[in-house]
C-alpha cells in the first residue's frame, strides 16, 4: 500500500507547479515562501534541542499556543519549529511573539522531500496536532528514531472508515507514534482499532488558554457596536453567511438599529460574502479600523485574522458557524470565556464533548432553522443577559489538561 501511496504523491509532485501557480493566483500561497513546501528553506536551524510542532491550520495552532509558551521558556529547548499547511495559519503564527519559534510550511509528503526536511531540521521530537497523519514523514521519522507524538488527536467516524479500509497499512502507520493523546473518548476507540499504542485521554487541549491574550479592537468600533442591537456569527462557512443575512432581514423588522457582525472562517471569501449579502439588500462594512462606519450599516464584515476574541469581548450573543453545514462546528470555548450566549447549528460533531459540557451548564442553544434563529435571538435581545461566568471553571479544566499533556510529552522529550 505504501508503494501505491508514493506513486500518488509523486503524481501530485509532478502536478505541483500547476497547483501552486493556481493557488498563488487565488492568493492562497505566499509568493516567496511556497518553496518551503518543496523543502527549500527560508530559515536556519539553531543550535540545541529542536522541538517540532505540526498542525494543518488555524484551529490546530490555537489549541497548542499554551504548549508553545511553555516550551519557549524552557532552557533545555534551543528552537521550536512550527509547520502548517495554510497561509492563514502562517499569519496567525506570525502574531505569536515567542523568541524560539520558527515557522515553515509543511513539505509535500514525498519520500525524497521529507528526507531532506528531516536531515535539515534534525528535530529532537515531532508533535503532530489533531489528525495530521502523513505516512512518508512518519516512516522516515521512525527510521531516524525521532520520537513522534499525536497530540489533541481527533479521528472522526468518516476518517476512521477511510483508514480502516486499509487496515494493515493503517496499523503500520499509526503504530509509528510513540504516544497518542486523544482529545475525546471516541478517538481513543478509533486509535486502538487503527493500531496506535500508548494512548492517553485527558480532555481537549482547547480548554487551555494562552497566557498572553490581547484584545485588539479600536474605540470607534467598540462604540459603534455598543450603541446598536448587535450579535455575531463567527467562524462562518460558505452558505452560512446568506442564512445569517436572512436572519438579519427578519430581525430588522422589529429591531431597527440591528447590527450583525460576521467573522468568516476563511477571509479570502470576503468579497464573495459582501456581494452575496449586498444582493439581499444589506449594507456591508468591511472591517477597517481607520475607516468611518456608515450609520446605516447592516453587516460588519471582519476581514482579518485573529480578531474573534476582540469581538467576543464586546458582543454577547455569538453563533458558532460550521454547524449549519456538515463541517462539524467550531470551538465555542473562546466565546464562553467572555460570558457570551452560545448558539450553534445541529452539526457539532467536531466538538461533541465540549458542547455536551456547555449544554449541561445550560449556556448553549441549538438552532435548527431560520425561524428558530430569529426567535432565539429576539428573546436574547429582550433579556440582555449574558451567561453566568464559568471562565474560572474552564480555566481550571484547561490547566489540568495542559499539565497532564506536558507531563506525558516531557517523559519522552527528556530521554532525547
N, C-alpha and C positions, 0 to 999 in steps of 0.2 A: 504493500500500500504506500509506503514511503517513496517508492520508485515512481508511482503514478503521481503522487503529490508533487514531487520535484519536477516532473515533466510539466505539470500545470503551472507551477511557479515560474519555470523557465519561459513558458509561453507568455506569461504576464510580463516578465522582464523584457522580452523581445518587443512587446507592445507598449512598454512603459514610456518611451519617448512621446508617443501619441497621447497616452493617458495623461501624462504630466503636462503636456502642452495644452490640452483641453482644460485641465484643472487650473493652469496658470491664467488662461483666458477668462475663466469663471472666478478668478481671484480666490481660489481655494488652496493655492500653494504660494510659498514665498519665492520670489523671483531669483533670489540668491541662494537660499538655504535648501531648496528642494533636492540638491545634490547629496545632502546628508542621507537621504533615503537609499542612496547607492553606495553608502559608506565612504563618501568624500567629506571629511570632517572639517568643521569651521572653528572648532575649539580644541584646546590642548588638554592632554591628560596630566593632572597634577601628581605630585609625589604622595606616597602614603596609601592608606587603605581607601578603596573606592566602593561606595555603596550605590547600586543602580536600582532605580525605580522606573517601571514602565506601566503606563496606563493609556488607553486609547484616546480619551478626550477629556472634556472639561469636568464632567461629573466624577470621574475616577480620581482626578487630582484634588478636587475639593475635599474628598474623603480622607486623603493622606497628608494634607498640609500639617496637621499636628505631629505626624511621624517625621516629616521633613524638618520641622522646627526642632524636634528632639535631637535628631542626628546631626543637625547643623551645629549644635552646642557641644557635641562630643569631641574631646581632644584626640580620641582614637581614630576619628574619621578625617581623611585628608580632603576628600571630594565627594560630592553627591551628584551622580549623573542622573538626569531625569529625561526620559524619552517619551514621546507621544506621536500620534499619527496626524493630528489635525492642526490647522493654522489657528483655530480659535483657542485650542489648549495652549499653544505656544504663547499667545498673547496673555492668557491668564497667568501662566507660569512666570512670564517676564515681570509681573507685578509683585511676585513673591520676593521680598527683599531679604534673602538669606545669602550669606557670603560664600558658602561652599557649593551652591547649586550651579550646575552647568546643564543647559538644555540642548538636546539634539533631537532631530526627528528619527523615529524608529526605522531601521533599514528594511527593505524588501526581504522577505524570508527565503531568499535564495541561498543555497548552501555556501557558495563562494563569498557572497557579500556578508553573510552572517559571520563566517570565519574571520574575515577582515575586521569586522566590528569588534569581535571579542579580542582579537590579537592587539588591536589598538588601545582599547579601553581597559582591558585586563581587570574586570570587576572582581572584587573580593566576594560579593554576594549579589544575587539578582532577585528583585522582588517584582512580581507581576500582579497588577491590580485588577480585581473583578473577574473578567472572563477572557483575559488575554492569553490565548494558548497558541503558540507558534512552533510547530514541530521541528523545523530545522534549527531554530535558535535553541530550543530545549535539548535537542540531541547533542549539539555541539557544546553547550554549557556543561552537560553531563560528561562528555568526553574530556573536557578540561578540568573536571572535578570542581566546578564552581557551584556552590550551593544555590539552589533556586527555591523560592517561596511564592506561593499564590496567596495573596492577602485580600481580605474582604471579598472572598470568592463568591461568585454568583453564577450558577448554571441554571438556566431556565429549562422548563419542560421541553420547549421546542429545540433548544440547543442540545439537550441530553439525547433526544430522539435522533438527532443527526449523528452525534458521536457514537451512539450505541449500535448503529448500523454497521460500523467497522470496529467491532468490539476488541479484537486482538490489537489492531493499530492504536486504538484509543488507550488501551491499558498500557501499551508500550510507551505512550507519550505522557500520560498522567502520572505514571509511577516515577517519572524523572524528577518530580517535585519532592524536595526534602521535607517540606511542610506545606499543608494547605489549611489556611484559617478561613473558615466559611462565614459569610455574612448572614445566613439564615439556615433554618433546620432542613428545609427541602434540599438545599445544595449539599448538605452533609450526606444525605442518602444517595444523591446522584454521583458524588465524588467517589464514594465507596464502590458503586457499581462500575464506575469507569476506571477503577484500578488505582486510585490515589492512595497514598499511605500517609500515616501521621496526620490525621485530620483533627482539627480543633474547631470548636464553636464557642464564641464569647458574646456574639451580637454584632450588629452592623457598626462599622467604624464611623459612619456618618452621624452617629450620636455625639462623637467627639467634636471639639471646637478649636479653631486657631486661637493662639494667644495674641495675635496681632490684627484683630478685625478693625477695619476702618470704614467709617461712614463718609461717602463721597457724593454729596448732593448739595447743590448751591441753594442759597437762601431764597432766591427768586422762585425756583421750582417748588420748594417746600411751601412757601406762602401761597402759591397758585393752587397747589393740591389741597391744602388745608381749608381754603375758602370755598371749595367745591364739594359736592357729594361724590366721593371718589371710591373706586375699588380697582383691583389689579388682577389681570390674567397673566400669569408668569410661566416661563418655560413652555410657551405655546409651540405647536407644530402645525404643519400645513393642513388647512381646512378648519382648524380650531379658531383662527382669528376671525373668519367670517361668522362663525357661530357667536362669538363674543360681540361682533358688530351688530348682529341681530338682537342680542340681549340688550345692548346699549339702546338701540332704537325703541325697543319696547319699554324699557325703564324710563327713558327720557320723556315719555308721555306724562309721567307723574312727577319725575324729578328733573325739573327744567335745567338745573345747574349741574347735571351729571357729568362726571369725567371718568373715562375708562383708561387706565394705564395698561399697555400691553408690552410685555418683555418677551420677545420671541427667543426660542432656544437657539436658533441659527440666524444671526443678524444679517447674513448675506442675502436673506429673503426680504429685507426691509422694504425695498422698492415695490416688490410684488404685493406685499401686505398693504402698503399705503394705497396702491391702486385699487386693490380689492375692496378696501374699506371706503375709499372715496366713491366707488361705484354704488355703495349703499347710501350715498348722500351724507356721509360723515366727514367732518373737517378734521384732518390729521396733522398733528405737530410732531416733527422729528426731534428727538432729544438733542438739543444743542444748548449748553449752559449759558452761553452769551447771547443767545437769540431771544428776542422778545416773544412771549407766548400770546397768541391772539385770545381774547376773552371768550370767543365763541368756539374754541377748540373742543371737539368731542373726544378724540382719541389722542393720548400722549404716547407716542411710539418710541420706546427705548432702543436705540440702535448702536449701543456699545456694550462691550463685555464687562462682566464683574460688577454690575450695578444692582443686582437683586437685593442684597442686604440693605443697601442705602434706601431703596424704595419701600422695603418692608418696615423700616424704622418710621415711616410717615403714614403708610396705608395700613388699614386694619382688616380689610376683607380681601383675601387672596385666593384665587382659583389656580390650582396647580395643573398645568397643561400636560400633554402627552397621555392624558387619561380619558379623553373623549374618543380617541382613536386607539387602536390596539398596539400602542407603543409600550404601555406598561406603567406610565406615570413618571413623575419626577420627585425628587427628595423634598418633603414638606418641612423638614426639621428646622431649616433656616428661618422660615416664616413663623414657626411655632415659638422660636426663641424671642421673637418680638411681639408675642401675645396676639398674633393675628388669628382671625377666624379663618379656618381652612375649608375650602370647597374643592371637590375633585370629581372626576367622571367615574364611570364604572370599571375602567381598566387600570388597576394599580398593582398588577402582579409583580412589578419590579421591586415593590416596597410593601409586600403583603403584611409582614410582621410589624413594620413601623406604623402602617395605617390601622392595624388592629390595636396597637398601643394607644394611638390617638383616639380611636373610637371608644376604647374603654375609658379614656379620660373625658369623653364627650366634648371633644374640641374639633371634630371634623365632620363634614356633611357630604354625602354622596349625591351628585346631580346626574339625573338620567336623561333629561330633555330640556328644551328651551323654556317651557312653562315653569318647570321646577326651578331652573336657574333664576328666572325673573322673580318668582315668588319668594325664593330664599333670600336673594339679595335685598329685595324690598323690605322684608322683615328685619334684616340686619341693619339696614339704613335707619329704620324706625327705632330700633333698640339702642343703637350707638354704643353697644357694649363690646369690649374686646374680651378675649378669652382669659381665663384665670392664668396667673403667672406660674408656669411649670418649667421655666428656664432652668432653675436650680436643679430640679429633678432630672431633666435631660442631661445637664452638665455632669451630674453625679454618675449617671449611667455611662456617659461618654468617657469620663476619666477612668472608670473601672475597665471598660472595654479596651481603651488605649493602653493602659498599664499592662493588661494581660497579653496584648499583641506584642508590645515591646519586650516583655519577658521572654516570649517564645522566639522572637527574632534574635534576641541577644544570645540565647543559648547556642544558636548556630553561628552567629557573627563572631562571637568571642573565640571560636575554635579556628578561625581562618587568619 
